[in-house]
Amino acid sequence: MRAEEAKTRIDKALDSAGVGIYRIRLIHGYHRGTSLYRMIREEYSYGREPRVKRIESGSNDGITELVLKDYF
């Protein structure tokens, strides 16, 4: 998937995330997923997207998680 297509899908997932959704897990791959990884970091971190509280690495280098809210 290209970065533009991925951004469109991520934005749709953010729009449809209900109150019970705490995280969105993005699987971008490790070796050939670097362009998606960079796009995710650039577009959704540093306060650019108000719905995303922070970005965390997943259980391996091919996964990034968008944290929408903390568990309490």
C-alpha positions in Angstrom: 0.0 0.0 0.0 1.2 3.5 -0.8 1.5 6.2 1.9 -1.4 8.2 0.5 -3.7 5.2 0.6 -2.6 4.2 4.1 -3.2 7.8 5.3 -6.7 7.7 3.9 -7.4 4.4 5.7 -5.9 5.5 9.0 -8.0 8.7 8.9 -11.2 6.6 8.3 -10.2 4.4 11.2 -9.8 7.4 13.4 -13.1 8.9 12.3 -15.0 5.6 13.0 -13.2 4.9 16.4 -15.9 4.9 19.1 -15.4 5.8 22.8 -14.4 2.2 23.6 -11.4 2.3 21.2 -8.1 3.0 23.0 -5.5 2.1 20.4 -5.2 1.6 16.7 -2.6 -0.9 15.7 -0.9 -0.3 12.3 1.1 -3.1 10.7 3.4 -1.5 8.2 6.1 -4.2 7.9 9.8 -4.0 8.8 12.0 -4.1 5.7 9.9 -2.6 3.1 7.6 -0.6 5.4 9.9 2.3 6.1 8.0 4.8 4.0 4.8 3.9 5.8 6.6 4.1 9.2 7.9 7.6 8.4 4.5 8.8 7.1 2.8 7.6 10.3 5.4 9.3 12.5 5.2 12.6 10.5 1.5 12.8 10.2 0.3 11.6 13.6 2.9 12.7 16.1 4.0 15.9 17.7 0.4 17.1 18.2 -0.5 17.2 14.5 -3.6 15.0 15.0 -5.6 16.0 18.1 -7.3 12.5 18.3 -3.9 10.8 18.8 -2.5 11.2 22.3 0.9 9.6 21.4 2.6 7.0 19.2 4.1 3.8 20.6 6.1 1.0 19.0 4.4 -2.3 18.8 5.6 -5.7 19.9 8.0 -5.7 16.9 9.6 -3.1 14.5 6.9 -3.7 11.9 4.1 -2.4 14.1 3.2 1.1 15.3 0.3 1.9 17.7 -1.7 5.1 17.8 -2.8 5.7 21.4 -6.1 7.5 21.5 -6.5 7.4 25.2 -5.0 5.7 28.3 -6.5 2.8 30.1 -7.9 3.7 33.5 
